[in-house]
Amino acid sequence: MSAETPAASGQFDRRRSQFRAWRGTRPFWAGLFVMLGGFPIIYFPYYHLQLGHLTLAMSTTAGAGSLIIGVLLIVLGFTLWFQKHVRTFAGVAAILLALVSLPVSNFGGFIVGFLLALVGGALAVSWAPGAPPQPEAQAETEPGEGAAPEAAPLSWQDQGVVEESNDLSGTSPANGANGRHSAG
């Protein structure tokens, strides 16, 4: 028996196509970049670098601010994934938090978190939902279809009787204006 069975690969393909369809209906990459930008902003202020016997502590007095900014960026990333209608707010908030992270949390997680959050916020603001696919028009049209409509005489013209129109703009063919307004 093989490790690859047709049922397993079919299920994988089906799940993959479902994920691609889900990903295509929301600002997925924007949310991912915003979330990834939050991790270095949280991590670096609490990181202790070991160089031989020397411990370099990067803890700052703004560690709480870094924690808040990082957690908010991660939450905004999930918000972009699951609440796509607030993408503009979440994108602007991510950009502002990325800018605030520069002075608060070690230059925005040593510029890495800052750039990821900034790019993710810009992607979120610029993302627009795509139009649903339209059914393609028929390649062949019947002889009467697709051509300019032929002028058919109106019933009141055939009878010689002018009926009162409901047109309040004064541009109906019944009064001879033919789509033009008179100046006087």
Residue pairs with C-beta under 8 A, 6 or more apart in sequence:
24 130
25 84
25 129
26 80
26 81
26 82
26 84
27 80
27 81
27 84
27 87
27 91
27 123
27 124
27 127
28 81
29 120
29 123
30 80
30 87
30 91
30 120
30 121
30 123
30 124
30 127
31 76
31 77
31 78
31 79
31 80
31 81
31 120
31 124
32 77
32 120
33 77
33 116
33 117
33 119
33 120
33 123
34 73
34 74
34 76
34 77
34 80
34 90
34 94
34 116
34 117
34 120
34 121
34 124
35 73
35 74
35 77
35 78
35 120
36 77
36 116
36 120
37 73
37 94
37 98
37 109
37 112
37 113
37 114
37 115
37 116
37 117
37 118
37 119
37 120
38 69
38 70
38 71
38 72
38 73
38 74
38 77
38 113
38 117
39 70
39 74
39 109
39 113
40 109
40 110
40 112
40 113
40 116
41 66
41 69
41 70
41 73
41 101
41 105
41 108
41 109
41 113
41 114
41 117
42 66
42 67
42 70
42 71
42 109
43 70
43 109
44 58
44 66
44 105
44 106
44 109
44 110
44 113
45 58
45 59
45 60
45 62
45 63
45 66
45 67
45 105
45 106
46 58
46 59
46 63
46 66
47 58
48 55
48 56
48 57
48 58
48 59
49 55
49 56
49 57
49 58
50 56
58 106
60 66
60 105
60 106
62 104
62 105
65 104
65 105
66 101
66 104
66 105
66 106
69 97
69 100
69 101
69 104
69 105
70 105
70 109
70 113
72 93
72 97
73 94
73 97
73 98
73 113
73 117
76 90
76 93
76 94
76 97
77 94
77 120
79 86
79 90
80 87
80 90
80 91
80 120
80 124
83 90
84 129
87 124
87 125
87 127
88 124
88 125
90 121
90 124
91 120
91 121
91 122
91 123
91 124
91 125
91 126
91 127
92 121
92 125
93 121
94 117
94 118
94 120
94 121
94 124
95 117
95 118
95 121
95 122
95 125
97 117
98 108
98 113
98 114
98 117
98 118
98 121
99 114
99 118
101 108
101 109
101 113
101 114
101 117
102 108
102 114
105 113
107 114
108 114
108 115
108 117
154 173
156 162
156 163
156 174
162 174
163 174
165 172
165 174
165 175
167 174
169 181
170 177
170 181
170 182
171 177
171 178
171 179
171 180
171 181
